[in-house]
Amino acid sequence: MRKIATIGIFLFMTYSSSVFCQVKGKIVDTQQQPIEGATIVMQLPDSTYVETGLSVSDGTFILNQQPKEYILIIQHLFYRTKQLTGKTPDAGIIQLESENYNIDEVVVTSDRPLVKAKEGRLEYNLSLLSQKQIINNAYEAICKLPGVQEKNGILSLIGTSDLTILMNGKPTTMSPEQLETILRNTPVDRIEKAEVIYNAPPELHVRGAAINVVMKRSLDDSFQGEVNTHYQNQYFNRGGANGNFRLSTQKMTLDVMYGADNIKTLEYTELFSKHTLKDKSHEISQTERLSSKYWTHDIRTAFEYHFDDKNHLNIAYTANFTPDIHNTSIAEGNFQQSNLNKFMNTQMNNISVQYTSGLGLDIGGDYTRYTSDNNQQMLNTLLADYSVNRYSLAGGQRIDRYVVYADQKQRLSNNWGINYGASFRYAKDYDFQNYHDVSGNIETEDTEARLNEQTTNFYLSVNKNWATGTSFSVSATGEYYRIGDYHKWSVYPQASLTYTKNPKHIFQLSLSTDKTYPSYWAMQSSITYLNGYSELQGTPGLRPMTNYNLNSSYILRQKYIFGLFYLHTSDYFAQVPYQDTERLALVYKNTNWNYMRMVGANIILPFSIGNWYDARLSLTGMQTRQKCEHFFDIPFDRKKWMFVGALDNTFKIKETLSFELNGNIQTPFIQGTLDLASLFNLTAGMKWDFAKNKCSLAIRCNDIFNTSMPDMKIRFKGQYLDMNTGFYTRITSLNFTYRFGGYKKKGIKNIDTSRFGH
């Protein structure tokens, strides 16, 4: 009751506090067409500067201050400057007249800026990026952002530990697989811009690095839609289809999305192990073939109602159903032969509600229910004496999670601002694993565990903006975390500075702190057998890791980026294989290290030739140090330099036909006791737009030479292991899209399942 009363008092105080008003309007030409990129300068009647804004693609603009009386000066390169006086929050529709430039035999050309720095964020024009590169959807657009890397559906940002994707300023709360599905269903022309944030402010309810995808908003009455079908070959043939439909009026918007995918995957691993046991070396060689086949279904229904320009309500239901998952693992070698069949059924249901008020207050909450059922049968034969081990297993996971939050923004005088808020998250996890029909020499243990997790956050941030574009912000977030008998108070300070000498020279500096929690399943005491030699062990008491990240960037001519970064992660956890010294078993287990540290630099250089060739060169060099004093019985303290280079090339044959050739290379690296060999990836693709851009066809071949997965080995304190997983990594894909009614898909909030599952 005390917690509920505290939250109630906070919400009451927040709602009753003084807040800011906004001035809104729309810029159009003489044909009533919207004008994008117009500069709106607000002044007081005595010419004192107040604020500057830009009009977006639909011509609208928002200024976050409303003096009793103000002057607006509207400027654009191709239109005559206009000045008007206002006293109300609605500046109305402002019409600009074209400016004629009669210059004979002189052609002025200029590159549109690729990136802008604003309030600690790097803003990228994805519409411009998609014109220069082969991009089919929002996911591919994000992958093309400078500094962003993609591997197996997981996105990362160079120089940071973790990356969170935001949609319209809301946290991405999906697993990487579900997030990839949703973003691939989002057309790139629906995106207004993408903001790369190395230090996310606390009002976003995420910490560390983030990418905020800002979606365009349609205000007309319409019914629009898009259907898409895709085919992919990666040893198996697979494919799927999805449909998106949207009904919008002046007051409400209804979005419905359904997608179905037939997933078929194959992983092949070669393993050679010299396993020392009681001073005797055992040579073990084996191959493992892991295949998965299943259908997955994604459903999304979202309703948004606008009471007026400042107050609106959002209600969304999101679901994912993956029935009848069948995974098969067949391992053969000189030590053992095993066959493992796993049958799973997972479901995720989420409902969220958010209310945004004109008083600067955002309140909301959501509820998520996740269930997973897991049945396994394993048959294993040890070739030394032909003894047979077998078991059947029934397990599962049940998770209920509740989230509520409230945020308040206030604008003060002289372009100062203050934000504060709170959030509360409660999760209840139930995991169980029961063995039956067990025979042979195999250790089994039934497990049943319940975890109750609570996280409470309070934050305060202060920011200041100058007319020159310089800005800074500082914040602190207090967090109380409790899971089981473990509880801890933490404070996360953050700071960012953007200094703009002029548009050609911009400097950014950010400091952030963050904490990453392990999955619920990783904290259980269960053992999962991968085959007769390898097993996956849970780690009760696994601690969350704490990240400290310092980033600096220099942006030249709004195109060229030069960066330095430093990352220190305490209690870093990862899975590294370990050859057990008591028995012939290869153990995978999450363990906490003392720390993982990285320091490095990166350079991003875009260049082009005319309108037919566009390229971008990215170079990164860094050193890592990884230390663990309690890694089983073999502590380690290792250092390694790594270099990464990538060159993306796009050739535009004509406006509707383009080709791409992209390559990247990475030098050898380390992860704990593992040594990772160098890797190389070459990708080629083609995109054709036709039928007045209502249809598009894209073909791509990723990892042409099957070289994107590094060989792995361990040569450390008696551990000797070779692993090669670089088989069937080449992916050939075909994507066809048809749009009708001028479809523009709306941005959505995603569901966090990153800590769910086995």
Salt bridges, closest charged atoms under 4 A:
GLU97 OE1 - ARG80 NH1 3.29
GLU99 OE2 - ARG80 NE 3.88
ASP111 OD2 - LYS559 NZ 3.35
GLU123 OE2 - LYS193 NZ 3.31
GLU140 OE2 - ARG184 NH1 3.66
GLU140 OE2 - ARG700 NH1 3.30
GLU180 OE2 - ARG184 NE 2.85
GLU195 OE1 - ARG121 NH1 2.70
GLU195 OE2 - LYS193 NZ 3.46
GLU226 OE1 - ARG739 NE 3.56
ASP255 OD2 - ARG246 NE 3.95
ASP261 OD1 - HIS230 NE2 2.56
GLU304 OE2 - HIS306 NE2 2.57
GLU304 OE2 - HIS312 ND1 4.00
GLU304 OE1 - LYS746 NZ 2.71
ASP362 OD2 - LYS170 NZ 3.87
ASP366 OD2 - LYS749 NZ 2.86
ASP373 OD1 - ARG398 NH2 2.70
ASP400 OD2 - ARG369 NH1 2.74
ASP407 OD1 - HIS205 NE2 2.85
GLU448 OE2 - ARG450 NH2 3.90
GLU453 OE2 - ARG755 NH2 2.97
GLU479 OE1 - ARG207 NH2 2.89
ASP514 OD1 - ARG207 NE 3.65
GLU535 OE2 - ARG583 NH2 2.66
ASP571 OD1 - ARG543 NH2 3.04
ASP580 OD2 - ARG583 NE 3.82
ASP614 OD1 - LYS132 NZ 3.82
GLU629 OE2 - LYS627 NZ 3.61
ASP637 OD2 - ARG625 NH2 2.78
ASP648 OD2 - ARG616 NH2 3.72
GLU655 OE2 - LYS652 NZ 3.78
GLU660 OE1 - LYS144 NZ 3.43
GLU660 OE2 - ARG700 NE 2.78
ASP675 OD1 - ARG638 NH2 2.70
ASP722 OD1 - ARG715 NH2 2.93
ASP752 OD2 - ARG425 NH1 3.76
